[in-house]
């Protein structure tokens, strides 16, 4: 495919996304209907679509319309690419520009920051002076990070093994196990280092959250909202303890046993009915469902799909999860509450409310990470249950 043909395909896909279809689903349908397209074309098209979605508001202003065509036109103008070189009307490229396309405008204020109007006050209150810089960071693609599995080897071995497959990496200061991928990120999952369990894909800030848990040998540890099990595996790689994983939707954990086997660790998956028999735990990590505002670089659709009603629902769910998780913690044990959110109402305010509902707990430490540190935005608080 020519570059112009890729942009034309992106316009069609973006129109479907604007009508409510999920971007990944639209991309998959396109790939099935266009089997002539090679992997390079599919990857390039995906990059265009997600780059546009990160900046949907500002590109709409630059392009003069919130349509697939307008967004792609805005993306070209933002990148300094002459639109006439793409909108040629020739071959499989987009139709030539007309007066109806308009000159667009320079985005300002919240348009320039790609921030939803209704959410701006809460983000500003949560981020303070960092609000503009964080929102600007969320407009760009997230780095690719790997976690070195210390059960299989050290950083030097991982760097060398990845280099043999043409993947250059460098250590990241957010965590002693974090490597940033500098080139060939799409080779990672076929590399020997990945297939042998020496490395795992995981954001550096997510690894830093696990580092805050002060894991000790012999503990009984529960990942209460395990999802795919990334934090379960990261915890199990740090020390010899008993690790358990649970999720209210068990299907999310379907790949966890195979991933644990590859990593050389043991994680016992617990159904909801089995929790009562397995408790108490010395440490319960509740990585709760949230707005995902700290990871909007990776999931830009979530920024535009989030509503006040959904945020209110999430906050209520987070409080309920904390209450349920706390009941599983042994006396003297720790409840760790985490989100990949930037909003205080999902983070610090939840801790204050929990301590108001429950006596016998004390806050031991808390940490806030924003994308300005290089990884995703995260929050973690560790609460100790008094004996």
Protein Blocks (a to p, Z undefined) as FASTA:
>chain_A
ZZklmmmmmmmmmmmmmnopafklmmmmmmmmmmmbcfklmmmmmmmmmmmmmmmmmmmm
mnopacfklmmmmmmmmnopafklmmnopajbccdddfklonojadehjllnopafklmm
mmmmmnmmmlmmmmmmmmpccdddddddfklocfklmmmmmmmnopacdddfkbckbccd
fbhkllmmmpfklmnopaccddfklmmmmmmnopaehiacddfblmnommmmmmmmmpcc
ddddddfblmlmmmmmmmmmmnopacddddfklmmmmpccfbdcdddddehlmmmmmmmm
lmmmpcfklmmmmmmmmmmmmmmmmmmpcehiacddddfdfbfklmmmmmmmmmmmpghi
acfbdcdddfknopacdddddddddZZ
